[in-house]
Amino acid sequence: MKEEMKFDPKYKVYTWKNWMYLHWVLNPGLAINELIFGQRIPKINLEDTSSDKPKIERSYVPCPNCHEIHDARTWASKNGTAFKNWFGLYCHKCGEVIPCLTNVFSFIALAITYPIWGWFKNNLKETWLQKQPNRYQNLDIESIPNPYEGKGWIKQGLMFGLFMFIIMTFLWPLIDGTEINLQKVFIGIPIWTIAGLAFGYFNKKALMKKNKNQTL
């Protein structure tokens, strides 16, 4: 039985009960991120309230196996570790897996298709684990640029909007059996452009926010 982690009071603890992480669990579009790209969100996230840095630079992920507190930027795109995390986030200190949240729609899809892939689950995970150490050999956390700094939020927002436009306009109809037509395409372009920019701006405000009331 694993010993329950106890965190320094300087850390604010986030779980699925926080609305931002609950959004990850309930958004059907994010099931694609999990199943196809292997992008995952850990079950427990920490925010250092003693620092006045932007939130993105004071976010941490604890490993329940070895109790290491990892900088959340360990799993950044620049490090090549943001994706391919189908079985969870790999702890490069102890070699175990950090548990992650599971999108509801991912869970349903996996449950339905379990008779197909369930036979190979253990072999797939073992192969995946063997590849992980090499992915974490050249971590470069401190030099990772903030993707939302300056006008970076526009690029991030438009990329998200394009991703959701493709998913919801072309892929989702294939799943629920509805028709794909030009009307939906033309309606989807402005909707997802605006939604993407709103998403980018929101993330900029949230992740660039400095802690003005940091504890000492």
C-alpha positions in Angstrom: 0.0 0.0 0.0 1.4 3.3 -1.1 1.9 6.0 1.5 -0.3 9.0 1.0 1.6 12.1 -0.1 1.7 15.1 2.2 2.5 18.4 0.6 4.3 21.5 1.9 1.6 24.1 2.8 3.1 26.4 0.1 1.5 24.2 -2.5 -2.1 24.6 -3.6 -3.4 21.2 -4.7 -5.6 20.8 -7.8 -7.6 17.7 -8.6 -10.5 16.8 -10.9 -12.7 18.8 -8.6 -11.2 22.0 -10.0 -13.4 23.2 -13.0 -10.3 23.5 -15.3 -9.5 19.8 -14.9 -13.1 18.8 -14.9 -13.3 20.4 -18.3 -10.6 17.9 -19.5 -12.7 15.0 -18.2 -16.0 16.1 -19.8 -14.9 17.7 -23.1 -15.6 15.1 -25.9 -13.0 16.8 -28.2 -10.2 16.2 -25.7 -10.8 12.4 -26.0 -8.9 12.7 -29.3 -5.9 14.2 -27.5 -5.8 11.3 -25.1 -6.5 8.4 -27.5 -4.7 9.6 -30.6 -1.9 11.9 -29.4 -1.4 10.5 -25.9 -1.7 13.9 -24.2 -2.5 13.4 -20.5 -3.3 15.5 -17.4 -2.1 14.2 -14.0 -4.6 13.5 -11.3 -2.8 15.9 -8.9 -1.3 19.2 -9.8 0.4 21.6 -7.5 0.8 25.4 -7.6 3.6 27.0 -5.6 2.0 29.9 -3.7 5.3 31.1 -2.4 6.6 32.2 -5.8 5.7 35.3 -7.8 6.5 33.8 -11.1 3.8 33.2 -13.8 1.6 30.3 -12.9 3.0 28.2 -15.8 6.4 28.4 -14.2 5.3 27.5 -10.7 3.2 24.5 -11.5 4.3 21.0 -10.4 3.4 17.4 -10.7 4.0 15.0 -7.8 4.9 11.3 -8.3 3.0 9.2 -5.8 5.6 6.4 -6.2 8.8 8.1 -5.2 7.3 11.4 -4.0 9.4 13.5 -6.4 8.0 16.9 -7.2 8.4 17.5 -10.9 8.3 20.8 -12.7 5.2 20.6 -14.9 7.2 21.8 -17.8 8.9 18.4 -17.8 6.1 17.4 -20.2 6.4 20.3 -22.6 6.4 20.1 -26.4 10.0 21.3 -26.6 11.1 18.3 -24.6 9.3 16.0 -26.9 7.3 14.6 -23.9 4.0 16.4 -24.2 2.5 13.5 -26.2 2.7 9.7 -26.5 1.8 9.4 -22.8 -1.0 6.9 -23.3 -0.4 5.0 -20.1 0.2 8.1 -17.9 3.1 10.5 -17.2 6.5 8.8 -16.9 8.5 9.6 -13.8 12.1 9.7 -15.0 13.4 9.5 -11.4 11.8 6.2 -10.3 10.7 4.7 -13.6 7.1 4.4 -12.5 3.9 5.9 -14.0 2.2 9.0 -12.6 -1.6 8.4 -12.7 -3.7 10.7 -14.9 -7.2 11.8 -15.4 -9.3 10.0 -18.0 -11.7 11.7 -20.3 -15.2 10.3 -20.0 -15.5 9.7 -23.8 -12.0 8.1 -23.9 -13.2 5.7 -21.1 -16.3 4.8 -23.1 -14.3 4.3 -26.3 -11.8 2.1 -24.5 -14.4 0.1 -22.8 -16.3 -0.6 -26.0 -13.1 -1.6 -27.9 -11.5 -3.5 -24.9 -12.1 -7.0 -26.5 -9.8 -5.8 -29.4 -6.9 -4.2 -27.5 -7.3 -5.7 -24.0 -5.4 -8.9 -24.9 -2.3 -6.8 -25.7 -2.6 -4.2 -22.9 0.3 -5.5 -20.8 2.6 -6.0 -23.8 1.8 -2.6 -25.1 2.5 -1.0 -21.7 5.8 -2.9 -21.3 7.0 -1.8 -24.7 5.9 1.8 -24.0 7.8 1.8 -20.6 11.0 0.5 -22.3 11.0 3.6 -24.6 10.4 6.2 -21.9 14.0 6.6 -20.4 15.4 7.8 -23.7 12.7 10.4 -24.1 13.8 12.1 -20.8 17.5 12.1 -21.3 17.8 15.7 -22.6 15.3 17.6 -20.6 15.7 21.3 -20.8 13.1 22.9 -18.5 14.5 26.3 -17.7 14.9 27.5 -21.3 11.4 26.5 -22.3 9.7 29.6 -23.6 6.2 30.6 -22.4 3.9 29.8 -25.4 1.4 32.5 -24.2 3.9 35.3 -23.7 3.4 38.4 -25.8 1.1 37.6 -28.8 1.9 33.9 -28.5 -1.7 33.4 -27.1 -3.0 34.2 -30.6 -1.0 31.4 -32.2 -2.0 28.9 -29.5 -5.6 29.9 -29.7 -5.8 29.6 -33.5 -4.1 26.2 -33.4 -6.6 25.0 -30.8 -9.5 26.5 -32.8 -8.2 24.7 -36.0 -7.9 21.5 -34.1 -11.4 21.7 -32.7 -12.8 22.7 -36.1 -11.4 19.6 -37.7 -12.5 17.4 -34.9 -16.0 18.7 -34.5 -16.8 19.4 -38.2 -15.3 16.4 -39.9 -14.4 13.6 -37.4 -17.2 13.9 -34.9 -20.0 13.5 -37.5 -18.4 10.2 -38.5 -18.8 9.0 -35.0 -22.4 10.1 -34.4 -23.5 9.5 -38.0 -24.6 13.0 -38.9 -24.0 14.6 -42.3 -21.0 16.7 -43.2 -22.1 19.6 -45.5 -20.8 23.0 -46.6 -23.2 24.9 -44.3 -21.7 23.3 -41.2 -18.2 24.0 -42.5 -18.9 27.7 -43.1 -20.6 28.1 -39.8 -17.8 26.3 -38.0 -15.0 28.5 -39.3 -16.0 31.7 -37.5 -17.3 29.8 -34.4 -14.0 27.9 -33.8 -11.9 30.9 -34.7 -13.5 33.0 -32.0 -13.6 30.1 -29.6 -9.9 29.4 -30.3 -8.9 33.0 -29.7 -11.0 33.1 -26.5 -9.3 29.9 -25.4 -5.8 31.3 -26.1 -6.6 34.6 -24.3 -8.0 32.7 -21.3 -4.9 30.6 -21.0 -2.7 33.6 -21.2 -4.5 35.3 -18.3 -4.5 32.0 -16.3 -1.0 30.8 -17.0 0.7 34.2 -17.1 -0.9 35.3 -13.9 1.6 36.1 -11.2 0.9 35.4 -7.5 0.8 38.8 -5.9 -0.1 37.3 -2.5 2.7 34.7 -2.3 3.4 33.2 1.1 6.8 33.7 2.7 
